[in-house]
Amino acid sequence: MSRIRIRQTRDARRHTRSSRLTTAGMAAAATALLAAALTPTAGATDRPSRTTAIDNAAAALVKEAARLGLTSTEGTSVRDVVVDANGGQHVRYDRTYRELPVLGGDFVVHLAPDGSYRGANRVTTRDLSVPTTTPALAAPKAADLATAALRAAHLGETLKKVTAKPQLVVDALHGAPRLAWRTDVAGQDSLGNPVARTVLTDARTGRQIDAWDSIETATGDGQSLYSGTVALESTQSGSTYQLKDPTRGNTYTGDAANKTDLCILGICVSRAPATLFTDTDNHWGTGAASDRSSAAVDAQYGTNETWDYYRYVHGRTGIAGDGKGSYNRVHYGSNYNNAFWDDTCFCMTYGDGDGTTLGPLVALDVAGHEMSHGVTSKTAALTYSGESGGLNEATSDIFGTLVEFYANNSTDPGDYLIGEKIVRSGFGKPALRFMDQPSKDGNSANCWSSSVGNLDVHYSSGVANHFAYLLAEGSGAKTINGVSYNSPTCNNSTVTGIGRDKLGAIWYRALTVYMTSSTNYAGARTATLNAAKDLYGAGSTEYNAVAAAWSAVSVS
C-alpha cells in the first residue's frame, strides 16, 4: 500500500501538495469557526457519544410523547445522529403506525449538551391514525397502476423486464394521513439501461397521489470530465496495484463491462459487474477514452475529493457517516447518458454517454452531485418530488459545486456551471445548469412561485441554486476563475455574499439537523436561518444574508 501520484511532473506534484495544504488550512479554519460559534463548554473527549445521544433522545421520547404526538400505536427507529461541538445532540427518527412505514412521519429531536429536551422538528403534527390498515385496493392492482405510470413517463419507448413491488404505507406527506400503496416499479429501456419510478397510490380509491423518479440523476442525460493528472491512493497486491483506496474506507472502482443490472420486485437478480481495475506500474490510464482505465481514474478521483470534502469540511467520514467506503462502476450500459447513486448497492454508476450530446459521465462535479444524493438519503431524505425534490437536486448541485471548488484542480477550476465539461456540440448549451441565473438553461426557475413544485425536480432546483449562488457570491456582474456571471434578484435588491465556506456550513447543518423529508422552500428558509443562528448568531451578518438571499429569490 503506497501513496501514488499519476505521472506527475515535479511542478504538478508541487501544485497538488500546495493545493492540499491550502485546502486543509481552510478546513481547519472553518472547523475552528464552527467550534467557536457553538461556544463549546467541554473538550472533545467529553462530548456525548452517538450511543449516549440515542439514549438521551429515547428518554425524551417517553417524557415528551404527548407533546410530540406519539401514541402506543406508533414505533420509531433512529436514522441519523448529529452531535455538535458543544455537546448539543440531534437525533433523527423514522416512524411507523401499526408497523406500517409512515411517509412524512420523520422528525428530529434536539437535546441540550446535558441531554435535556430542547425541541423537535416534525414533518407533520397531525394524528397519524387511519380508519383501517386493510386496503380496498389489492396489491396486484396497485402494481398494475404503477407499471402504467412508469410507461406513461416513458412514452414512445419500449420498456422490458418491468417489475413492480407494492408496499403498504401511511401517507402523511400529502395532507391528512391515509392508507396508501408505495410501489417501486423498474424496468429497462431498449438499450438495457435502467428506468425506475416510485408511485404513491391511495389504497382506498386507487387514485395516484404522487410519483417520482427513483433513480436520482444529476441531469437525466449524463456527464463526463477528465481532470488531468491527479494523485490517487492504491492498494498493492503482490506485483500488481488495485484501484482501491484504503485511506478512504476501501473505496474502489470497477469495470461494468457495458452491462446493466437486472432487478425484479426490488431484488437484483444480477448486477453489472464491478471488476476491480488493476495495474502493474501504478500509473493509471492515458487520458484518452479508448483506454478504459482513464474513466476509472476520474471516477476514483471524484470519489476521493467528495470523501475529503465531507470529512475535512463537515466532519462527516463517508457518505453514511460511518467510515465505510462506497464503490464505482464505470462503462455501464450502452451509450448510457446518465450517472446515478444507488443506495441499495451503496455505489456510484457512470455511463459512457452517446458521444454526441454528452461524453463519459465521470466528471468531478457529477461525482460530488451524485454522492451527495447518498448523504441526503442518510439525513433529511428529501422526497424526490415537488418542492422537496427540487431541494434534493439543489443540495446535490450545491455540494457538487463546492466539491469542485474544494478540489482546486487547475484543469477544472471551480465554477457555478453544472456539467460544463461533459457537454458535447449536440447538446446545444455550454453547461447543463447555471446557478447564477438558472433560467439560462431554458427550463429552470430563477424565482419561487406557487407553481414551482410542478416542475421537474432538476428545474425546480433552480430556486435553491440561485439562492446558494447569491448567498456565496452576491448579486450583480463578476468574474470568478475566468467565468463571467451576472446574477439578478427577483425583488431588484442587492445581495452581498458571505462566501462559499459559509454557504456550505449553513446548508450542511440545515440538511442534517433541521430539514425533513417534506421540507419545501419556505421550510428551507426556516432551516437555513436556524442553521445560521446556530453557527453565527441571530442577527449576525450571516443570518441576515441568508434572509436577504431567500427574499431575493421570492421565498419569504
C-alpha positions in Angstrom: 0.0 0.0 0.0 1.6 3.3 -1.0 0.7 6.9 -1.9 0.9 7.4 -5.6 0.6 10.3 -8.0 -0.4 9.7 -11.5 2.5 10.6 -13.8 3.1 13.9 -12.3 5.8 16.2 -13.2 7.7 17.9 -10.4 5.7 21.1 -10.9 2.5 19.1 -10.9 3.4 17.4 -7.6 4.3 20.8 -6.1 0.9 22.2 -7.2 -1.0 19.3 -5.8 0.7 19.4 -2.5 0.3 23.1 -2.2 -3.4 22.9 -3.0 -4.0 20.2 -0.4 -2.3 22.3 2.3 -4.2 25.3 1.4 -7.5 23.4 1.5 -6.6 21.7 4.8 -5.9 25.1 6.2 -9.3 26.4 5.1 -10.9 23.4 6.5 -9.2 23.8 9.8 -10.2 27.5 10.0 -13.8 26.5 9.2 -13.7 23.9 12.0 -12.4 26.4 14.5 -15.1 28.9 13.5 -17.8 26.3 13.9 -16.5 25.3 17.3 -16.3 29.0 18.4 -19.8 29.7 17.1 -21.3 26.9 19.1 -19.4 28.0 22.2 -18.3 24.6 23.4 -18.3 24.0 27.1 -16.4 20.8 27.2 -13.4 19.2 25.4 -13.9 16.8 22.5 -13.4 13.8 24.8 -16.4 15.0 26.9 -18.8 15.2 24.0 -21.7 12.7 24.2 -21.2 9.6 22.0 -23.7 8.5 19.4 -25.0 5.9 21.8 -25.4 8.4 24.6 -27.3 10.8 22.3 -29.7 8.0 21.2 -30.3 7.0 24.9 -31.0 10.7 25.8 -33.4 11.0 22.9 -35.2 7.8 23.8 -35.7 9.2 27.3 -37.0 12.4 25.8 -39.5 10.5 23.6 -41.0 8.9 26.7 -41.2 12.1 28.6 -42.4 14.3 25.7 -44.6 11.7 24.0 -47.8 13.8 24.3 -46.0 17.0 23.0 -44.6 15.0 20.0 -47.9 13.4 19.3 -46.6 9.9 19.8 -49.0 7.1 20.7 -48.8 3.4 21.6 -49.8 2.6 18.0 -46.6 4.1 16.7 -43.0 2.9 16.5 -39.7 4.8 16.0 -36.3 4.0 14.6 -33.1 6.1 14.5 -32.0 7.2 11.1 -29.1 9.6 11.9 -27.4 11.4 14.8 -25.5 14.7 14.9 -23.5 15.7 17.9 -22.4 19.4 18.0 -19.0 20.6 19.2 -20.6 21.9 22.3 -22.3 18.6 23.1 -25.8 19.5 21.7 -27.5 16.4 20.2 -29.9 16.0 17.3 -31.4 12.6 16.7 -33.4 11.9 13.6 -36.2 9.3 13.6 -38.4 7.5 11.2 -41.9 6.5 12.4 -44.4 3.6 11.8 -48.1 3.3 12.5 -49.3 -0.2 13.4 -46.0 -1.4 11.9 -46.6 0.4 8.6 -43.9 2.9 7.5 -45.2 6.5 7.7 -44.2 8.7 4.8 -43.7 12.1 6.4 -43.6 10.7 9.9 -40.0 11.6 10.4 -38.8 14.0 13.0 -35.7 15.3 14.6 -35.3 15.6 18.4 -33.0 18.4 19.7 -31.2 18.0 23.0 -29.0 20.3 25.1 -25.4 19.2 26.0 -26.7 17.7 29.2 -29.2 15.6 27.3 -32.3 17.6 28.3 -35.0 18.1 25.7 -34.9 21.4 23.7 -37.4 20.8 20.9 -38.2 18.9 17.7 -38.7 19.4 14.0 -41.6 17.4 12.6 -42.9 16.9 9.1 -46.5 16.7 10.5 -48.2 17.5 13.7 -51.3 15.6 12.7 -52.7 12.5 14.4 -51.3 9.6 12.2 -54.2 7.2 12.8 -56.1 5.9 9.8 -59.6 4.2 9.9 -58.2 0.9 8.8 -54.9 -0.7 7.7 -56.7 -3.1 5.3 -56.6 -1.7 1.8 -59.6 -1.7 -0.5 -57.2 -1.8 -3.5 -55.4 -5.1 -3.8 -51.6 -5.1 -4.2 -51.6 -6.6 -7.7 -53.9 -3.7 -8.9 -51.5 -1.2 -7.3 -48.6 -2.8 -9.1 -50.6 -2.5 -12.4 -51.3 1.2 -11.9 -47.6 1.9 -11.0 -46.5 0.0 -14.1 -48.8 2.1 -16.2 -47.4 5.2 -14.6 -43.8 4.1 -15.5 -44.8 3.5 -19.1 -46.6 6.8 -19.3 -43.5 8.6 -18.1 -41.5 7.0 -21.0 -44.0 7.4 -23.8 -42.6 6.3 -27.2 -40.1 3.9 -25.5 -40.3 0.1 -25.4 -39.7 -1.0 -21.9 -38.8 -4.5 -20.9 -38.3 -6.6 -17.8 -40.7 -4.3 -15.9 -41.3 -5.3 -12.3 -43.3 -3.6 -9.5 -43.1 -4.1 -5.8 -46.0 -2.5 -3.8 -45.6 -1.7 0.0 -48.5 -0.6 2.2 -47.7 2.6 4.0 -49.4 5.5 5.8 -49.0 8.7 3.7 -48.7 11.8 5.9 -46.8 13.8 3.2 -49.9 14.9 1.3 -52.4 16.3 3.9 -54.5 14.1 6.2 -52.9 10.7 6.8 -54.3 8.0 4.6 -53.5 4.4 3.8 -51.5 4.1 0.5 -49.5 1.8 -1.6 -45.9 2.9 -2.3 -44.9 0.9 -5.4 -41.3 0.8 -6.7 -41.5 -0.1 -10.4 -38.4 -0.6 -12.5 -37.5 -1.8 -16.0 -35.1 -1.4 -18.8 -35.2 0.7 -22.0 -34.4 -0.7 -25.4 -30.7 -0.3 -24.8 -30.9 -2.1 -21.4 -30.5 1.0 -19.3 -32.5 1.2 -16.1 -35.6 3.2 -15.7 -37.5 3.4 -12.3 -40.3 5.3 -10.7 -41.9 5.3 -7.2 -45.7 5.7 -7.4 -47.9 6.5 -4.4 -51.5 5.3 -4.8 -54.5 5.8 -2.5 -55.2 2.3 -1.1 -58.9 3.1 -0.8 -59.7 4.9 -4.1 -56.9 3.8 -6.4 -56.1 7.4 -7.3 -52.5 8.3 -7.8 -51.3 10.6 -5.0 -47.8 11.3 -6.3 -45.0 9.8 -8.4 -41.3 10.5 -8.8 -38.2 9.1 -10.5 -36.4 6.8 -8.1 -33.0 6.8 -9.9 -31.7 10.1 -8.7 -29.6 11.7 -11.5 -27.6 14.9 -12.0 -29.4 15.7 -15.2 -31.1 12.6 -16.6 -28.7 12.6 -19.6 -25.1 12.2 -18.3 -21.8 13.9 -17.8 -18.0 13.4 -18.3 -14.7 15.1 -17.3 -11.1 14.2 -17.3 -9.3 16.1 -14.6 -5.7 16.0 -15.9 -3.0 14.2 -13.9 -4.2 13.6 -10.3 -2.9 11.9 -7.2 -4.5 8.5 -6.2 -4.2 6.1 -3.4 -4.0 2.4 -4.3 -3.5 -1.0 -2.7 -0.6 -3.2 -3.7 -1.3 -6.9 -4.0 1.8 -8.9 -5.0 3.2 -7.4 -8.1 0.1 -5.5 -9.1 -1.8 -2.5 -7.8 -5.6 -2.3 -7.2 -7.6 0.9 -7.7 -8.8 0.6 -4.1 -8.2 3.4 -1.5 -7.5 2.0 2.0 -7.4 5.6 3.4 -11.0 6.3 2.4 -12.9 3.3 3.6 -11.5 1.0 0.8 -13.4 2.9 -1.9 -12.7 1.2 -5.2 -13.5 1.5 -8.9 -14.5 -1.4 -11.2 -15.4 -2.0 -14.8 -19.1 -2.7 -15.5 -18.2 -4.2 -18.9 -21.1 -2.2 -20.6 -23.6 -4.5 -18.8 -26.6 -3.5 -16.8 -28.4 -4.6 -13.6 -31.4 -6.9 -13.6 -33.7 -6.3 -10.7 -37.1 -7.9 -10.0 -39.5 -6.8 -7.3 -36.8 -4.7 -5.8 -34.4 -7.6 -5.6 -31.5 -7.5 -8.0 -31.2 -11.0 -9.6 -27.9 -9.9 -11.2 -25.9 -6.7 -11.3 -23.5 -5.3 -13.8 -20.0 -6.3 -12.6 -17.5 -4.0 -10.9 -14.4 -5.8 -11.9 -11.6 -4.1 -9.9 -9.1 -2.2 -12.1 -5.5 -3.3 -11.6 -2.2 -2.0 -13.0 1.4 -3.1 -12.9 3.1 0.2 -12.5 0.6 2.3 -10.5 0.2 4.7 -13.5 -3.4 4.5 -14.5 -5.0 5.5 -17.8 -3.8 7.6 -20.7 -6.3 10.5 -20.6 -8.0 9.0 -23.6 -11.4 7.4 -23.7 -10.0 4.5 -25.7 -8.2 3.4 -22.5 -10.9 2.0 -20.2 -9.0 2.8 -17.1 -9.0 6.6 -17.9 -12.6 6.8 -16.9 -11.8 4.8 -13.8 -9.2 7.5 -12.8 -11.9 10.2 -13.0 -14.4 8.2 -11.0 -11.9 7.3 -8.3 -10.6 10.9 -8.1 -14.2 12.2 -7.9 -14.9 9.8 -5.0 -11.7 10.9 -3.2 -12.4 14.6 -3.4 -16.0 14.1 -2.3 -14.9 12.0 0.6 -12.3 14.6 1.6 -14.7 17.5 1.3 -17.3 16.0 3.6 -14.6 14.7 6.1 -12.4 17.8 6.4 -15.0 20.5 5.9 -18.1 19.0 7.6 -16.6 16.3 9.8 -18.5 13.5 8.0 -16.5 10.4 7.3 -18.0 8.6 4.4 -21.4 9.1 2.8 -23.3 7.4 5.6 -21.1 9.0 8.2 -19.9 5.5 9.4 -16.4 5.5 7.8 -17.3 2.9 5.2 -16.4 3.5 1.5 -18.6 3.1 -1.5 -17.6 1.8 -4.9 -17.8 3.0 -8.5 -18.8 1.2 -11.7 -17.7 2.8 -15.0 -18.6 1.8 -18.6 -22.2 0.9 -17.6 -24.7 0.1 -20.3 -24.6 1.0 -24.0 -24.2 4.7 -24.8 -25.8 5.4 -21.4 -26.3 9.1 -21.0 -26.5 9.1 -17.2 -24.8 8.6 -13.9 -26.5 7.7 -10.6 -26.1 6.9 -7.0 -27.8 3.7 -5.8 -28.4 3.2 -2.0 -29.1 -0.5 -2.5 -25.5 -1.2 -3.7 -24.1 1.9 -2.0 -22.3 2.6 -5.2 -21.9 5.2 -8.0 -22.5 4.2 -11.6 -21.4 6.0 -14.7 -22.4 5.6 -18.3 -20.1 6.4 -21.3 -22.6 8.9 -22.9 -23.6 8.8 -26.5 -20.7 10.9 -27.7 -23.0 13.5 -29.4 -24.7 15.3 -26.6 -22.6 14.0 -23.7 -19.3 12.2 -23.2 -18.3 9.7 -20.4 -20.1 10.7 -17.2 -17.2 10.6 -14.8 -17.0 14.4 -14.2 -15.8 15.7 -10.8 -19.0 17.7 -10.2 -21.1 14.7 -11.2 -19.4 12.6 -8.6 -19.9 15.3 -6.0 -23.5 15.7 -7.1 -24.5 12.0 -7.1 -22.7 11.0 -3.9 -24.4 13.9 -2.2 -27.7 12.2 -3.0 -26.4 9.5 -0.8 -25.8 12.0 2.0 -29.3 13.4 1.6 -30.8 9.9 1.8 -29.0 9.2 5.1 -30.1 12.5 6.6 -33.1 14.6 5.6 -34.2 12.1 2.9 -35.9 14.8 0.9 -38.7 13.3 -1.1 -37.8 13.3 -4.8 -41.0 15.1 -5.8 -42.4 18.6 -5.7 -40.5 21.3 -3.9 -38.7 18.8 -1.7 -37.5 17.1 -4.8 -36.1 20.4 -6.1 -34.3 20.9 -2.8 -32.9 17.4 -3.1 -31.5 18.1 -6.5 -30.3 21.5 -5.5 -28.5 20.0 -2.5 -26.5 17.8 -4.9 -25.8 20.8 -7.2 -24.6 22.9 -4.3 -22.3 20.3 -2.8 -21.1 19.1 -6.2 -20.1 22.7 -6.9 -18.4 23.0 -3.5 -16.5 19.8 -4.1 -15.3 21.2 -7.4 -14.0 24.4 -5.7 -12.6 22.3 -2.8 -10.6 20.1 -5.2 -8.8 23.2 -6.6 -7.9 21.4 -9.8 -6.2 23.7 -12.3 -7.6 21.6 -15.2 -11.2 22.1 -13.9 -11.3 25.3 -11.7 -14.3 25.7 -9.5 -17.3 27.3 -11.1 -21.1 27.7 -10.8 -21.8 25.8 -14.0 -23.2 22.3 -13.7 -21.7 19.7 -16.1 -19.9 22.3 -18.3 -17.1 19.8 -19.0 -19.2 16.9 -20.2 -21.5 18.6 -22.8 -20.8 18.0 -26.5 -21.7 20.0 -29.5 -25.0 18.2 -29.9 -26.2 19.4 -26.5 -26.5 23.0 -27.7 -25.6 24.8 -24.5 -22.3 25.4 -22.7 -23.5 23.6 -19.5 -26.4 21.6 -18.1 -27.4 24.2 -15.5 -26.3 27.7 -14.4 -26.5 28.6 -10.7 -26.1 32.3 -11.1 -29.1 32.6 -13.4 -30.8 29.2 -13.6 -33.3 30.2 -16.4 -30.3 30.3 -18.8 -30.8 26.6 -19.4 -34.3 27.3 -20.8 -36.2 25.4 -18.2 -35.1 26.2 -14.6 -36.8 28.7 -12.3 -34.9 31.7 -11.1 -37.6 32.7 -8.6 -40.1 30.9 -6.4 -43.8 30.8 -7.4 -46.7 28.6 -6.3 -46.2 26.5 -9.5 -42.5 25.7 -8.9 -43.4 22.4 -7.3 -45.0 21.2 -10.6 -41.7 21.4 -12.5 -39.3 18.5 -13.0 -37.0 18.4 -9.9 -34.0 19.3 -12.0 -35.6 22.6 -12.9 -37.4 23.4 -9.6 -34.0 23.1 -8.1 -33.1 26.5 -9.8 -34.6 28.5 -6.9 -32.3 27.0 -4.3 -29.3 27.0 -6.7 -30.0 30.8 -7.3 -30.2 31.3 -3.5 -26.9 29.4 -3.0 -25.1 31.5 -5.6 -26.4 34.8 -4.2 -25.5 33.7 -0.6 -22.0 32.8 -1.6 -21.1 35.4 -4.2 -23.8 38.1 -4.1 -25.8 39.7 -6.9 -24.5 41.6 -10.0 -21.8 41.0 -12.5 -18.4 39.4 -11.6 -15.8 37.1 -12.9 -14.6 34.0 -10.9 -11.9 31.7 -12.1 -12.2 33.1 -15.6 -16.0 32.6 -15.8 -18.3 35.6 -16.1 -21.5 35.7 -14.0 -24.3 38.2 -13.7 -26.9 37.1 -11.1 -30.1 39.1 -10.9 -32.5 39.2 -8.0 -36.3 38.7 -8.2 -37.0 41.7 -5.9 -34.4 44.0 -7.5 -32.4 44.0 -4.3 -28.7 44.0 -3.9 -27.3 41.0 -2.1 -23.8 40.8 -0.6 -22.3 37.3 -0.5 -20.7 35.7 2.6 -18.5 33.2 0.7 -18.7 29.5 -0.3 -17.4 28.1 3.1 -20.2 29.7 5.0 -22.8 28.7 2.4 -21.6 25.1 2.8 -21.6 25.2 6.6 -25.1 26.6 6.7 -26.6 24.3 4.1 -25.0 21.2 5.6 -26.3 22.0 9.1 -29.7 22.7 7.7 -29.8 19.4 5.8 -28.5 17.3 8.7 -30.2 18.9 11.6 -33.4 20.7 10.5 -34.7 19.6 7.2 -37.1 16.6 6.9 -38.5 14.5 4.1 -41.2 17.0 3.1 -39.3 20.3 3.6 -40.4 22.8 1.0 -38.9 26.2 0.0 -40.5 28.0 3.0 -39.2 25.3 5.3 -35.7 25.5 3.7 -35.7 29.2 4.5 -36.5 28.4 8.2 -34.0 25.6 8.3 -31.1 27.6 6.9 -31.9 30.6 9.2 -31.9 28.2 12.2 -28.5 26.9 11.0 -27.1 30.4 10.5 -28.3 31.3 14.0 -26.6 28.2 15.5 -23.3 28.9 13.7 -23.1 32.7 13.7 -25.8 34.0 16.0 -29.3 35.5 15.5 -29.0 38.9 13.8 -25.4 38.2 12.6 -24.3 39.3 9.2 -24.6 35.7 8.0 -28.1 35.3 9.4 -29.2 38.5 7.7 -27.5 37.4 4.4 -29.5 34.1 4.5 -32.7 36.0 4.9 -31.8 38.5 2.1 -30.8 35.8 -0.3 -34.1 33.9 0.2 -36.1 37.1 -0.3 -34.1 37.8 -3.5 -35.5 34.5 -5.0 -39.0 35.3 -3.7 -39.0 32.9 -0.8 -40.3 34.6 2.3 
